[in-house]
């Protein structure tokens, strides 16, 4: 569809430039009637050369703009296909209520889903915990109040559980994020006691 529009635009530009060139030639012929033939031919050739150069420059500029626009659409199209979804988007609960937030994504090679908290008192994002593949981890400062579960690899889904809301501490904005998992194997050092 885009290619067809580009071709139509080029054809339209060529026809517009052609009609402008014809109009210019009409005016030049009336101008040339007062000049000698050699001078008139020189003027016409110069005008034709300038017209051709402008046509080529215009088509090249339009082609470049179309290529840049296509590239921008392609790049934004890529980023729009990888999405992270968090539900519910808003929630209002009483103290002592339990809450479950869910997070899913469709990014192919991302196997880790992370949960963050941003409180009104401290706007820095604090990592609550994460799920790598099917292994949940909760940070020490949140272990008493939060649980994390899910499957970052197959289902690409993770849950943040707050079993019992605390009004001041848990009133916050919660974010989830998807990431590629960083897995390392640390070989144990073998040491033989010489004694």
ABEGO torsion letter per residue (X at the ends): XAAAAAAAAAAAAAAAAAAAAAAAAAAAAAAAAABBAAAAAAAAAAAAAAAAAAAAAAAAAAAAAAAAAAAAAAAAAAAAABBBBBOBABBBBBBGBBBBBBBBBABAABABBBBBBBBAABABBBBAEBBBEABBBBBAAAAAABBBBEBAAAAGBBBBBBABBBAAAABBBBBBBBBBBBBBBBBBBBBBBAX
